[in-house]
Amino acid sequence: MFQVTVLYNQPEDPSAFDKYYDEVHTPLAKKLPGLQRMTVSRPAPGPDGTQPPYHLVAVLEFADAAAFQSGMGSAEGQATSADLANFAGAGVTLLTGPSDQV
């Protein structure tokens, strides 16, 4: 399995971010060729009430690195990547690599 973890920094307007992410970006991402699974979480404040550094964490899973590369190189992958500029102005970090269930 090959995993992409996308970490979205805290946006200035969380409500607008969530609306755009849920209504526009997620449907784009779900069209990625080779995408097997996508999960999204919105981290809550820590036990001491501290706000987490990330507003949203998305995890996308592909069969392998080749499937990921192919999906991201497709028209759908290019559209999904280009869409980040429309809502992720606070910053986004992508982490990629093989994943194993332990």
N, C-alpha and C positions, 0 to 999 in steps of 0.2 A: 504494500500500500504506500502511496505517496501523498503527503499531506501539505496543505498550504494553510498557514495560520495568519490571519489578517487582524492586526491590532489597530483600532481607530482611537486616536487621542480624543480627549474631551472636547466636544464642539462648543462654540459660543451659544448656539441655540439647539439644545438637545431635542426638543420637540420637532423642529424642522428637520433636523438630521434624521431622526427615527422615521418620520413620514416619508422622506425621500428614499431612505435606505429600504424600507419595507415595500413601498409602492413602485419604485423605479429600479433601484440597483439590484435588489434580490431577484426580481424576474429576469433581469439580464444575466446575472450570474448562473441562475438555474438552467440557462440554455447552453452553457459551456459544454461542448462535445467531450465526452469521456468523464464528466462529473458523476461520481457514484453516490456521494452524500455531501450534504452541507448542513452544518449546525451553526446557530448564532446564540450568543449569550451576551447579556448586558450586566457586567459586574456590579454588585451592590457595594455600598460602603463597607469598610472593614469593621472588625469588632469595636474599634475605638471611634468609629464614625468618620474616619478618614476616607475621602473620596479616592477611588482607584485611579491610576493614571490613564486607564483606557475606558472609553464609554461603551465600546462594543468589540466583541471578539468573534470572528467568523472562522470556521474551520471547514475547508473543502478537501474532499478526498478523491483521489484518482487511483486507478489500478497500479500505475507505476510512473516513473519520471517521464517516459516517452508519451504516455497519455496526457500528462499535465502539459508538456511542451506543445503537443499537437493541439490541445484544447485552447491554450493561451495564444497560439499562433493563428487560430482560426479568426474569421470575421467576428464571431461572437466574443472571443477572448479579447480581441482588440477593442471592441465596443465596451466591454466590461472594464477594461483597464482605463480607457479614455474617460469613462464616466466618473472616475474617482475625483477628477478636477471639479466636478459639478457639486460635490457635497462634502468632501473630506479635506477642507481647507486647514483644519487644525493639525493635520498630519496623519499619516498612516504608515505602518511598518508591516512588511510581508516577510514571513519566515517560511522556507520551504525545505522539505527533506523527507526521507523515508520514515515511516512510522510502523511501530510494532505494537501489538496488543500484548500486555504483560500480566 
